Amino acid sequence: MTNTIPTPHLPRGFYATGVAAQIKKNGQPDVALIASDRDCAAAALFTTNKVKAAPVLYDQAVLASNNTTIRGVIINSGCANACTGEQGLTDCRETAESVAHSLALNQIMAGAIDATQVLVMSTGVIGVNLPMGKLKNGAQSASMELTTDGLEAAARAIMTTDTVQKIACAELRAEGQTYTIAGIAKGSGMIHPNMATMLSVVMTDAAIDAENLKAALTQAGNVSFNHISVDGDTSTNDTLLLLANGASGVSVDTPEKVSAFQSALTDVCISLAKQMARDGEGATKFITISITGAPDMRTAENVGRTIAKSPLVKTAFYGEDANWGRIIAAAGYSGEEVYPDRMALWFGPVMVFEHGMPTRYSEEEATRAIQMHDVEVRLDLGTGTTSTTIWTCDLSHDYVTINGKYRT
Amino acid sequence: MTNTIPTPHLPRGFYATGVAAQIKKNGQPDVALIASDRDCAAAALFTTNKVKAAPVLYDQAVLASNNTTIRGVIINSGCANACTGEQGLTDCRETAESVAHSLALNQIMAGAIDATQVLVMSTGVIGVNLPMGKLKNGAQSASMELTTDGLEAAARAIMTTDTVQKIACAELRAEGQTYTIAGIAKGSGMIHPNMATMLSVVMTDAAIDAENLKAALTQAGNVSFNHISVDGDTSTNDTLLLLANGASGVSVDTPEKVSAFQSALTDVCISLAKQMARDGEGATKFITISITGAPDMRTAENVGRTIAKSPLVKTAFYGEDANWGRIIAAAGYSGEEVYPDRMALWFGPVMVFEHGMPTRYSEEEATRAIQMHDVEVRLDLGTGTTSTTIWTCDLSHDYVTINGKYRT
């Protein structure tokens, strides 16, 4: 059993595509469709925001009654279908019906599909109703254009302020057979733990029951998408969906196989999450914050996230100013028990802070350590043995530009 | 008994000044000295950051043993004396000794002053030791230049990235006599509840015992400085100090007089806090966020602060984009129980959101409501009768510029 990093591709039995349905003003692709030629077990994680967009509420209801025979998911960008009241839910239902109908007309899909086998996701501006005519036309075209090499096209069609598509893939062998885990994601602003403005669909051709699927997804989501932060805003639409259709012939049904699946799924999710932080709105730097020496995981995560969220820390990185005091100050206001005398801080290999005060570091070396595109920061709390990693990006002039005029 | 808004002036018995001691590289005033010709009762609120700067630790120790005979406070800008270990505390002690010595040489001060009667405050870069020679020279000059009209000079000398000095003043009458409450403050970035990078000294010539003083300050601080947010960062140095020297002959010693004092003190603190939010780093707008219809104060404050902190909300105001969805989304991730269907949102007079979806508002009118310099936002939660107000500013390109290169 080995993981390889293959050329990204859809797992067997999955088809995808992306089309331009004119929902986005700029004419870019805005409708992605993913479908499986057989039933999928499904698991999903959703935003913790109390204001949940219609597609989130809709998918939660669908999955509560059917997490074993999902056949497809349609994702539109350009309109979030959030804060849209009853009409928003009606639009979700109508979209799913339309997709079920169109999909059934494609011979690949081999027969009838019910609306309750289709999930919907949306991302984009809040408070605007879905343009149903355009969306249904898009769904119809997409249903006819599904291909086994449509992974990248789907990844492109779900982008909003993203500058690059985000794809990750792993291949595993079990009992002489190969299976694949492949995922796409979007998200670059409004990114913060407990799900960000992110949508992600991960697919596998392994067979794995819904219960194990949910457990594996929860664990993978916690250490990947919940470990990135762009701006500390949590959106109304976040969804991470995992579909398993069993087309590879591999059943993930022993503790060893579950463990291998978990590990590869976590790798795929971490890869997608890091791609999101790297593509943070206006980002010029990708910042890895390692918290070590923590008494427990909650402390490590909260300190790391507080640092990752601090506008003062993020602007200092943008300005390539080795202003370590802001990191120590952020740790101090994280709400966790930290002790200045016990903390130690590194920029790359350069230790800049220890015993409650700056070391005799070279300002030049410290600056050089943060002048890279990929910056590594390590804060040791000196109060335990737990470590974790949070990924983030800097806060630039372009972030302000992008978000000052998002709707225009 | 009436409050008036007088020309700002020091209360009787107080003297102040500001001098340039070359601690700041740009030669601007950087040492403020405030002194009283008689003993003051004193109360203070300090940062909740676990990483407390040396002057915070030092003043906490001084006030723990003496909150009845304080005579002066020296404040330097340009160096925070934070993360400076034992040396930082030694420098505080030496500064207080030096000020006590210099003050005693000024005839106004009428006699010997002990180091335990002097408080110290610092603001500026973290992790750098105080330049003691410069500071002591500054203290010496300032001691000789104290005047009764030095309020503005002191306010100027404590500025860092502030663009204007911040002063507030109230006059009260009691029993045929007049007394004054006057305060200065600094702070424009790293501003968030539980004290920001802010220093403030409020003085009164009323006599009021230390216990009542602390109670009044705590109440005033909660609804003023703890109700503003610039960037969500809480600093290592925040201090709000209140001194009462009794020189007016008025004793605040009855419930009625305490109540009048409380009310005027709160007004002074709110005025200073609003001046800080208005002067937020790079701010182009002053934003008043009213939360109404909340079930309790904690909910109202948390929802208001989450909105005030959201980079997406703040950049939208900067871009004059009436993107109300971001405000609703921020309320949703505040961690408080909010219900989309019950919330209603106004930009100025324009209701933009109700019953879980946008009203039929005019985009033009909504945009006009946020094109002002002073923007009013009201969010009614629809779950109770408690209201509160949070003040903040927008997030601009200049914020990024200022904070990308703060140390250079």
Interface residues (C-beta under 8 A of the other chain):
Chain A: T48 N49 K50 V51 K52 A80 A82 C83 T84 G85 Q87 G88 V125 I126 G127 G189 M190 N194 D231 G232 D233 T234 S235 T236 K309 S310 P311 L312 T315 A316 Y318 G319 E320 D321 N323 W324 G325 R326 I328 A329 A330 A331 G332 Y333 E336 E337 V338 Y339 P340 F353 H355 G356 M357 P358 L395 S396 H397 Y399 V400 T401 N403 G404 K405 Y406 R407 T408
Chain B: T48 N49 K50 V51 K52 A80 A82 C83 T84 G85 Q87 G88 V125 I126 G127 G189 M190 N194 D231 G232 D233 T234 S235 T236 K309 S310 P311 L312 T315 A316 Y318 G319 E320 D321 N323 W324 G325 R326 I328 A329 A330 A331 G332 Y333 E336 E337 V338 Y339 P340 F353 H355 G356 M357 P358 L395 S396 H397 Y399 V400 T401 N403 G404 K405 Y406 R407 T408
